[in-house]
């Protein structure tokens, strides 16, 4: 992966630079998408670009040149001979002052790729003592203001977990630091609604649309409920991943039969190179 794409062209990775005054660096003012690459093609690129536009609009950035970003994706994958990997598209507010104000500079657009390792069949999660704010200005937006996730995930790692899972301010189950979460009760899978503050993950969206999963609010304590049969995470890189431990305690089944069926069905979507 020798190249990155910055502001309209390919640059060797060792030569890639942005300004120290870039507002993404100064304040975390920007949005991003992470996209799985299978057999040289970005999976569900259209959906990811639509969410990128939606997140950019949500934080007040100017309209994005989606056609140029598509060209950049194709050029980068070709230059890096990326057959199995992941893409990251980052858009920031561009150069600004050393503070919160924007000055109307051209946006910075960066596309990078890297190899993608196979996610383990199951993950250990730690439930965060801090809530997601489902009423916050960034709720549901995929922004580069990730310090909250970084700090919480580091805390979870210190507990021996692979991912951290949040409730929201009213005590309902919400999401992970970079994942959506599903629970299985009475053989049926559910996931928190977007009103919980959860990010509308693309993998989550595909699972809900294609596999008949329902949205439902659950109290965070559902993760400790004896009626919980299995639970799993989803993301563009993990796909559907079982949860083997919650707060250090082993779950009843991981990956359970519902999780495995959903992973099999999701793999069929990937095989069809779905791009909507």
Secondary structure by P-SEA (a helix, b strand, c coil): ccbbbccccccccccbbbbccccccccccccbbbbbbccccccaaaaaaaaaaaaaaaacccccaaaaaaaaaaaaaaaaccccbbbbbbbcccccccccccccccbbbbbbbbbbcccccbbbbbbbccccccccccccccccccaaaaaaaaaaaaacccbbbbbcccccccccccbbbbbbcccbbbbbcccccccccaaaaaaaaccbbbbbbbcccccccccccccccccccccbbbbcccccccccccccaaaaaaaaaaaaaaaacccc
